[in-house]
Amino acid sequence: MSQQQYQPPQFTQPYEYGQNQNQGDPEKQGFDQKPGVTNPQGETFDDAFAVEKPKWNDWPFTIFFTLVCAGFIAIAAITLRAYAKTYSERGSGIYTDTTNFTLNTNTVILFVFVAVVALVIAMATLVFARIHPKGFIQTSIIVNVIMGIGTAIAYFVMKYYSAAIVFLVFTLISAWCYWSMRSRIPFSAEVLATVVDVMKGYKSTLIVSAIGSLVSGAFAMLFSAVVVATYMKYDPESTNEGCSVSGGSCSKGKLIGVLFFVFFAGYYITEVIRNVIHVTISGVYGTWYYLSQSDQGQPRWPASGAFKRAMTYSFGSICFGSLIVTFIDLLKQGLSILKQNFAQAGETCAQIGFMILDIIMGLVEWLARFFNQYSYSYVALYGENYISSAKATWHLIRQKGMDALVNECLIGTALGFYAMFNAYTTALLSYLYLKLTKPEYNSSGTFYAPVVAFSFVISLQISNIITQPLRSGTSTFFLALAKDPEIYQQSYPGRFDVIARTYPNVFDKLRGTN
């Protein structure tokens, strides 16, 4: 795709604005060209977006991911077997547990509730975005600021002045940023409305999202069960019946080590699932942008073709980028648990330090996901490896940085806010569940922090996967618009006029790769 001369889609009317000045120039190839539409019949996605000499990109990371999956399956088999063997000692419901030292069936039921509630809230978020895109963005910004100020006031009332000042400062900074970007809201709302309209026209995006939601929800439940079963199998308490089941002896070090790997594998697998969905849906949006109004027509089943490529030639690249974000997520979650432990111990200075560090890590995570979002759109449209796509993304940020950042900030912030709302809601559900059911293992309150934190992560991941079509459509549309605005103008002149009025820099085309 990047190593062949591009033949642009054929339209019955000429472009009203400038053509691609690099067309036909052998010195301008690679990412400076449009995706290579080579088959005028467009029978399949591979025909329409062919890659010359396709190769398995970043294949070592495919092997690494396969080994991680194998390790997770092995641990799941060992721990769930131990759970099944000692089921009678663990209890079979919410109030029938007999274990007083570690997680048990009561917790498994909780995590199932968390996954179901997270799915319902995430689907409601998607419906709201489809009904009212501008209101979707504005509501998230307003409520986000109100909640930040409310949290600061609550801390002031509780005389927790250090946390109150930190929350107030960062909320005021956020409010100022949103106010300064208010003129960009119409453009971002138009982008989101366009993305939603494409979702309505291409039902395959909703099917991919639904399948992804089911897969991610099922894996979240399995992941939850494995975490609980790991506690049951390796907790070194003398009364733990799981220690007598085959699969290794019990010790504190082994419990921590196995849990670390389980969390790493769970985050990694979830991130790969999410990015496979992203690359698949980006392929659909690329098909719509470049071929929906062209004379040669669109390929059949673009989603299945894009999915096939995501699971073959581009799968290693997906595993590569997902690994980077996984390490950041794991570190961020570890810091969050430490922050909660210090809060329970009443260490004020440590709490302030961890709060600031948590905000910094949140920014790092956002930047990593923002970078990956556009990199994978390049992977979907050009079939290149991760490093090449990352370099192209860096070029996009250098030339269109403020536009890309603001667009991602407004839409991404909206999606992120609703995901956080989902996560906080289920975290509160977990806390109330433990408070009301009073499991024996939490008699001293030591399991509030890990159970609530884990519930938070489960719902956050589920919400992000369900709303992935909106993120994928946004990044792919902005990328294509930055490179080839004339195609959108020719294909959808009415909507392009709206874009041009709200975003005058639309004619500043992305050129070169350096």
Beta strands, then each sheet from edge to edge (+ up, - down):
end
